[in-house]
Amino acid sequence: MRQKILLAASFFLSLRLSAQEAITLTSDNFPPLTTYDVIDGMGITNFPFGYPTPETWDFGTEPLVYGTTLYYPDANDPFFSASADSYSTSSRTLFGAVYGVQNYVATTADYFGEVGHKIQGATSSLTAYSGGINDVVVIPVQNQLFDEPRIILDFPATMGSMHHSDSRRITNFNVTVEAYGLDNTPGQMITHVIRHDTIVSYGQMRVYIPSVGASEYYDVLAMKSWQYELDSFYLGGSPAPPALLSAFGLSQQTVPDDADVNNRLYFYRENNAAPLLLMTFGSSPFEAYTGIFIHGDNLAVAGSEELAKDAYQVFVYPNPGNGKNTTIEFLGKDVPVVSYTITDISGKTVHEQKNVSVANNKLSLQADLQPGNYFVQVKDKQENVIAVEKIQVQ
């Protein structure tokens, strides 16, 4: 009897998938990118590399843990605020100098992508490379809006969609290397960031929510991405001497080195700018993955209301906060009364409230939390789990 039930379940799942159509992502269901939590997905040991259509990717039983929080603050800088929504922070190296970069992103009617950067500046001695005691590179603070954005998703995006982008960004610097007759000589590093992206499959995916269990299934698009960078260097308006570049481990690039190639596989769902799951392969041609990252926010537990059908978003602020004035806001969902439970990272309940009235869909947590990491689970009046969010207290 059990075998018949399993066969019947498999048959009806097959019928459901066969009838499923690929979702389409547009600016209407792709909100601006904001701060979000990441689940470390490296505990996933068996990931299918084939892409039948439609496909089911089930990682709901893989025990995973929260990894880190990625920050995308609002684009408040006046130079970028009219063109970008938010930014992330990274670092780069030029002639031995390490400098910070703010990478500004935007969601427009036509695309989601990176539209500009702010270089935060740095000064570094070059003596260790060149031997000259006065040799130095100076990278000033500088802002740039790209002539062409680095397009990550070209709207509308659905099964079979393809796009290509070649985004050029410029880093200005001044360099002194006495052996080459360079005395505060102006220079430029021109970087082309090139992407080739194709949506290769679609289907449904569920993941594991740490300390909770399997999430709902979400309709997703699977996008293969091949991306790389090419750097060119100029001094005083002319190409930099090859011998000088070689001394710093640099070269004029016309084809990408393996270290510059990034193969990635993205799984996007509706109403979330971060991919539900991202796999990185480095220069490997989609064979051996080097990382798996899962978007840990806005996940509904299996058996609760289906977010893909009843789309809404959940925001927690301030987060990180002081543990006393935390608000959970629901956008696109009416939640007049809820119950919630707060647990620490070991799973111990530290605070809970039943039948709490919610004003304007903004839930104020009545808890005094000590510094640390916590998880809050929110249920509606019907005991459906409608939010599982991470809270950081500083």
LUMLUM-110360 format. One line per field, with one value per residue (C-alpha): x, y, z. Coordinates in Angstrom, 3 decimals, always signed. Layout:
<zafis>
px	(X | ...)
py	(Y | ...)
pz	(Z | ...)
</zafis>
This chain:
<zafis>
px	(+0.000 | +2.807 | +4.425 | +1.140 | +0.764 | +4.316 | +3.768 | +0.545 | +2.258 | +5.056 | +2.495 | +0.586 | +3.859 | +4.812 | +1.436 | +1.822 | +5.312 | +4.251 | +1.515 | +3.793 | +4.812 | +8.026 | +7.694 | +8.632 | +10.663 | +10.045 | +10.659 | +7.140 | +8.090 | +11.786 | +12.202 | +15.377 | +18.201 | +18.465 | +20.339 | +19.703 | +20.850 | +22.695 | +22.421 | +25.607 | +24.553 | +27.788 | +26.027 | +24.193 | +26.059 | +24.063 | +23.202 | +21.813 | +23.741 | +21.270 | +18.545 | +15.373 | +12.336 | +10.573 | +12.776 | +12.346 | +15.296 | +14.586 | +17.059 | +14.488 | +16.001 | +19.628 | +20.619 | +22.124 | +23.171 | +23.035 | +26.266 | +26.519 | +24.643 | +25.183 | +24.640 | +23.183 | +22.651 | +20.481 | +22.202 | +22.196 | +25.274 | +23.895 | +26.107 | +24.391 | +20.986 | +19.172 | +20.534 | +20.928 | +18.924 | +21.666 | +25.292 | +27.634 | +31.228 | +34.238 | +37.986 | +40.436 | +44.216 | +46.147 | +49.972 | +50.017 | +47.494 | +44.300 | +41.323 | +37.633 | +34.901 | +31.189 | +29.330 | +26.008 | +23.066 | +19.638 | +16.399 | +14.907 | +12.037 | +14.542 | +17.103 | +18.642 | +22.365 | +25.382 | +25.334 | +28.376 | +31.050 | +32.651 | +36.370 | +37.245 | +40.919 | +44.266 | +47.988 | +50.614 | +54.405 | +55.865 | +59.321 | +58.816 | +58.168 | +60.494 | +63.205 | +62.780 | +62.327 | +60.106 | +58.029 | +54.326 | +50.878 | +48.023 | +44.410 | +42.099 | +38.476 | +36.381 | +32.825 | +31.709 | +28.422 | +29.118 | +28.420 | +26.866 | +25.536 | +26.694 | +23.345 | +22.524 | +18.939 | +17.491 | +13.702 | +11.503 | +13.443 | +11.967 | +12.896 | +15.314 | +16.173 | +19.758 | +21.701 | +25.219 | +26.788 | +30.201 | +30.506 | +33.558 | +34.801 | +37.795 | +40.148 | +42.334 | +45.649 | +49.005 | +52.238 | +55.863 | +58.503 | +61.888 | +63.453 | +60.905 | +61.001 | +57.499 | +56.939 | +53.326 | +52.351 | +48.573 | +47.364 | +44.210 | +43.155 | +40.285 | +38.355 | +35.823 | +33.418 | +31.809 | +28.809 | +27.054 | +23.838 | +21.214 | +18.142 | +18.504 | +15.711 | +12.808 | +10.917 | +10.411 | +12.898 | +12.746 | +15.557 | +16.214 | +15.542 | +18.031 | +16.426 | +13.027 | +12.935 | +11.908 | +10.678 | +7.796 | +8.466 | +9.125 | +8.846 | +12.337 | +14.309 | +17.797 | +20.319 | +23.832 | +26.304 | +29.802 | +31.566 | +35.096 | +37.196 | +39.843 | +42.212 | +44.192 | +46.703 | +47.691 | +50.280 | +50.233 | +47.700 | +49.838 | +49.848 | +51.941 | +55.361 | +55.096 | +58.217 | +56.693 | +53.430 | +55.284 | +57.105 | +53.709 | +52.295 | +50.092 | +49.620 | +47.504 | +44.676 | +43.009 | +41.747 | +40.702 | +42.992 | +41.450 | +41.562 | +39.407 | +36.635 | +33.539 | +30.977 | +27.808 | +24.371 | +21.551 | +18.047 | +15.669 | +12.129 | +9.586 | +9.472 | +13.061 | +16.067 | +18.583 | +18.691 | +17.073 | +20.207 | +23.558 | +26.265 | +29.806 | +32.187 | +35.181 | +36.788 | +35.359 | +32.806 | +29.843 | +31.340 | +32.803 | +31.174 | +33.192 | +30.288 | +26.508 | +24.660 | +20.944 | +18.878 | +17.680 | +14.974 | +11.286 | +11.150 | +7.880 | +7.896 | +6.364 | +2.669 | +2.138 | +0.746 | +2.569 | +4.546 | +4.850 | +1.059 | +0.379 | +3.381 | +4.490 | +7.704 | +8.989 | +11.373 | +13.118 | +14.554 | +16.725 | +18.781 | +21.370 | +19.726 | +19.894 | +17.469 | +14.739 | +13.010 | +12.759 | +9.973 | +8.828 | +6.879 | +4.760 | +4.326 | +1.536 | -0.082 | -2.715 | -1.713 | -3.951 | -3.096 | -0.026 | +1.927 | +5.694 | +8.554 | +12.167 | +14.911 | +18.665 | +21.078 | +20.940 | +17.164 | +16.264 | +13.143 | +14.010 | +10.714 | +7.254 | +3.932 | +0.485 | -2.308 | -0.515 | -2.420 | -0.525 | -0.986 | -0.485 | +1.109 | +4.066 | +4.832 | +6.851 | +8.700 | +8.195 | +11.551 | +14.753 | +17.437 | +21.077 | +23.816 | +23.857 | +21.978 | +18.343 | +15.571 | +11.968 | +9.111 | +5.794 | +2.425 | -0.959 | -4.276 | -4.576 | -1.137 | +0.426 | +4.091 | +4.273 | +7.851 | +11.130 | +13.747 | +17.188 | +17.791 | +21.207 | +21.686 | +24.806)
py	(+0.000 | +2.437 | +1.881 | +2.676 | +5.901 | +6.955 | +6.162 | +8.167 | +11.118 | +10.971 | +10.849 | +13.913 | +15.819 | +15.021 | +16.300 | +19.502 | +20.170 | +19.355 | +21.967 | +24.558 | +27.568 | +29.521 | +32.674 | +36.021 | +38.575 | +42.273 | +45.450 | +45.016 | +41.807 | +42.520 | +45.000 | +47.012 | +45.028 | +45.465 | +43.932 | +40.223 | +37.124 | +34.298 | +30.607 | +28.604 | +25.982 | +23.984 | +21.250 | +20.409 | +17.337 | +16.245 | +19.010 | +17.980 | +19.553 | +18.581 | +21.054 | +19.279 | +21.530 | +21.896 | +20.647 | +20.172 | +21.150 | +19.848 | +20.851 | +21.048 | +18.148 | +19.315 | +20.642 | +24.089 | +27.018 | +30.786 | +32.100 | +35.882 | +39.100 | +41.041 | +44.776 | +46.950 | +50.398 | +52.972 | +55.098 | +58.343 | +59.845 | +62.768 | +61.765 | +58.353 | +58.780 | +59.734 | +56.695 | +53.913 | +52.233 | +50.808 | +49.687 | +46.999 | +47.380 | +45.481 | +46.032 | +45.973 | +46.148 | +48.413 | +48.593 | +47.101 | +49.571 | +48.117 | +50.447 | +50.239 | +50.396 | +51.051 | +49.243 | +50.950 | +48.922 | +49.849 | +48.224 | +50.035 | +49.258 | +47.638 | +45.866 | +45.133 | +45.828 | +47.755 | +51.368 | +53.011 | +52.955 | +55.157 | +54.624 | +55.521 | +56.274 | +54.993 | +55.768 | +53.029 | +52.897 | +50.942 | +50.509 | +46.789 | +46.318 | +48.840 | +49.525 | +53.298 | +54.919 | +57.665 | +55.427 | +55.626 | +55.203 | +57.546 | +56.633 | +59.618 | +59.465 | +59.340 | +58.726 | +57.226 | +56.391 | +53.787 | +54.489 | +51.014 | +49.229 | +45.773 | +44.133 | +41.223 | +40.705 | +42.128 | +42.547 | +40.762 | +37.649 | +34.196 | +30.750 | +31.089 | +34.743 | +35.737 | +38.925 | +40.259 | +43.328 | +44.988 | +47.540 | +49.818 | +51.390 | +53.693 | +53.987 | +57.107 | +57.164 | +58.936 | +56.985 | +57.754 | +55.213 | +56.890 | +54.049 | +54.661 | +58.452 | +58.610 | +61.525 | +61.778 | +60.711 | +60.456 | +57.000 | +55.021 | +51.427 | +50.729 | +47.592 | +45.899 | +43.675 | +41.280 | +39.017 | +36.375 | +35.107 | +32.581 | +31.326 | +27.600 | +26.067 | +26.669 | +24.734 | +24.690 | +24.821 | +24.539 | +24.965 | +24.296 | +27.070 | +26.720 | +25.738 | +25.468 | +22.970 | +22.820 | +25.939 | +26.192 | +25.341 | +28.452 | +28.867 | +29.728 | +30.510 | +28.977 | +31.316 | +30.371 | +33.239 | +33.464 | +36.669 | +38.001 | +41.173 | +42.634 | +45.335 | +47.890 | +50.353 | +53.803 | +56.308 | +59.876 | +58.875 | +56.036 | +52.290 | +51.514 | +49.861 | +46.042 | +45.769 | +48.091 | +46.166 | +42.866 | +44.121 | +44.443 | +41.192 | +43.019 | +42.945 | +44.440 | +41.909 | +40.973 | +37.558 | +36.603 | +34.671 | +31.728 | +33.748 | +36.443 | +34.083 | +33.505 | +30.886 | +31.129 | +29.566 | +31.755 | +30.664 | +33.635 | +33.783 | +36.553 | +39.503 | +39.064 | +40.786 | +38.363 | +34.904 | +32.170 | +30.107 | +31.013 | +28.519 | +29.661 | +27.603 | +29.912 | +29.107 | +25.560 | +25.135 | +24.363 | +21.113 | +21.512 | +24.216 | +26.293 | +27.776 | +27.611 | +30.538 | +30.722 | +33.852 | +33.368 | +36.063 | +35.933 | +32.148 | +30.485 | +27.129 | +24.174 | +23.893 | +27.632 | +30.069 | +29.958 | +33.156 | +32.603 | +32.732 | +35.351 | +37.603 | +39.832 | +41.031 | +41.092 | +43.758 | +43.813 | +47.080 | +48.239 | +45.131 | +45.031 | +46.851 | +47.315 | +44.465 | +46.717 | +48.439 | +45.895 | +46.200 | +43.582 | +45.109 | +43.189 | +44.746 | +43.409 | +41.339 | +42.183 | +40.758 | +42.236 | +39.650 | +37.419 | +35.300 | +35.127 | +33.180 | +34.336 | +31.706 | +31.981 | +30.222 | +27.057 | +26.856 | +27.910 | +30.075 | +33.420 | +35.255 | +34.644 | +36.449 | +35.186 | +37.042 | +40.353 | +43.153 | +44.590 | +48.230 | +49.127 | +45.689 | +46.704 | +44.300 | +45.713 | +42.968 | +43.348 | +41.873 | +43.026 | +40.961 | +40.719 | +41.066 | +38.077 | +36.425 | +35.334 | +33.954 | +35.144 | +33.023 | +34.774 | +33.009 | +34.368 | +33.624 | +30.327 | +29.237 | +29.561 | +30.539 | +33.820 | +34.881 | +33.460 | +36.177 | +36.562 | +39.356 | +40.682 | +42.571 | +44.636)
pz	(+0.000 | +0.918 | -2.489 | -4.263 | -2.261 | -3.119 | -6.800 | -6.800 | -5.102 | -7.662 | -10.494 | -9.253 | -8.669 | -12.261 | -13.484 | -11.467 | -12.852 | -16.396 | -16.165 | -14.578 | -16.622 | -16.155 | -14.094 | -15.622 | -13.689 | -14.276 | -12.297 | -10.860 | -9.012 | -8.455 | -5.558 | -4.791 | -3.187 | +0.597 | +3.533 | +3.844 | +5.714 | +3.978 | +4.801 | +4.259 | +1.729 | +1.596 | +3.558 | +0.317 | -0.876 | -3.910 | -6.340 | -9.753 | -12.618 | -15.311 | -16.240 | -17.402 | -17.690 | -15.389 | -12.545 | -8.800 | -6.584 | -3.093 | -0.379 | +2.404 | +4.359 | +4.216 | +7.672 | +7.077 | +9.264 | +8.944 | +7.475 | +7.363 | +6.689 | +3.474 | +3.713 | +0.959 | +2.542 | +0.791 | -1.848 | +0.147 | -1.545 | -3.654 | -6.589 | -6.840 | -5.174 | -8.403 | -10.274 | -7.686 | -4.924 | -2.696 | -2.635 | -1.374 | -0.213 | -1.539 | -1.941 | -4.825 | -5.258 | -7.628 | -7.705 | -4.210 | -2.780 | -1.299 | -1.583 | -0.756 | -3.376 | -2.978 | -5.787 | -6.534 | -7.891 | -9.236 | -10.327 | -13.322 | -15.685 | -18.071 | -15.878 | -12.491 | -12.355 | -11.145 | -12.325 | -10.739 | -8.064 | -5.440 | -4.861 | -1.291 | -1.917 | -0.623 | -0.565 | -0.535 | -0.661 | -3.590 | -2.087 | -1.485 | -5.220 | -6.847 | -4.261 | -4.575 | -1.170 | -2.589 | -4.848 | -4.076 | -5.611 | -4.675 | -5.443 | -4.860 | -3.803 | -6.998 | -8.199 | -11.486 | -13.155 | -15.825 | -19.480 | -19.631 | -16.513 | -15.505 | -16.214 | -13.931 | -15.095 | -18.288 | -17.947 | -18.798 | -17.777 | -18.313 | -19.672 | -22.588 | -21.954 | -22.770 | -22.210 | -22.563 | -20.994 | -21.222 | -18.451 | -18.342 | -15.132 | -14.586 | -11.613 | -11.617 | -9.769 | -9.561 | -9.373 | -8.585 | -9.653 | -9.989 | -11.990 | -14.771 | -14.578 | -13.123 | -10.743 | -9.566 | -13.089 | -13.669 | -14.657 | -15.265 | -14.845 | -17.243 | -16.381 | -18.636 | -16.689 | -19.157 | -18.504 | -20.610 | -18.986 | -20.068 | -18.214 | -18.798 | -16.752 | -14.418 | -11.809 | -8.064 | -5.205 | -1.474 | +1.050 | +4.718 | +7.232 | +10.128 | +13.456 | +11.711 | +8.836 | +5.194 | +3.455 | +1.018 | -2.614 | -4.704 | -8.455 | -9.698 | -12.831 | -13.170 | -14.808 | -15.919 | -15.832 | -17.298 | -16.246 | -16.266 | -16.081 | -18.411 | -17.121 | -19.143 | -17.672 | -18.937 | -17.726 | -18.975 | -21.643 | -23.109 | -22.369 | -19.285 | -19.970 | -19.854 | -17.658 | -15.059 | -15.006 | -14.749 | -11.640 | -9.946 | -11.316 | -13.843 | -17.611 | -20.351 | -20.686 | -23.957 | -22.810 | -19.273 | -16.939 | -15.089 | -11.863 | -13.491 | -14.648 | -12.523 | -13.502 | -11.444 | -11.297 | -9.956 | -8.906 | -8.820 | -7.402 | -7.589 | -5.160 | -3.946 | -5.493 | -3.970 | -5.597 | -3.536 | -4.172 | -5.726 | -6.717 | -7.512 | -9.652 | -10.149 | -13.497 | -13.429 | -16.274 | -13.993 | -12.747 | -9.247 | -7.152 | -4.694 | -2.740 | -2.245 | -0.712 | +0.143 | +0.711 | +4.286 | +4.386 | +3.396 | +3.659 | +4.654 | +6.431 | +4.574 | +5.381 | +5.854 | +3.321 | +0.003 | -0.509 | -4.245 | -4.539 | -1.825 | -2.401 | +0.445 | +1.990 | +5.550 | +6.866 | +10.256 | +11.589 | +13.114 | +12.434 | +13.927 | +16.824 | +20.587 | +21.349 | +22.762 | +19.840 | +17.023 | +14.447 | +11.925 | +9.048 | +6.534 | +3.101 | +0.903 | +3.669 | +6.287 | +9.694 | +12.442 | +15.108 | +15.428 | +17.861 | +17.895 | +19.462 | +19.801 | +20.159 | +20.530 | +18.178 | +20.300 | +19.791 | +23.358 | +23.614 | +25.218 | +24.675 | +23.245 | +22.945 | +21.963 | +20.162 | +19.787 | +18.049 | +15.080 | +14.063 | +10.377 | +9.801 | +12.002 | +14.830 | +17.744 | +19.604 | +23.351 | +24.338 | +25.991 | +24.248 | +25.230 | +22.550 | +20.226 | +17.356 | +17.558 | +15.365 | +15.512 | +14.161 | +13.546 | +13.162 | +12.139 | +13.901 | +12.007 | +13.308 | +9.845 | +9.990 | +8.065 | +8.862 | +10.122 | +10.517 | +12.058 | +14.590 | +15.517 | +18.767 | +19.311)
</zafis>
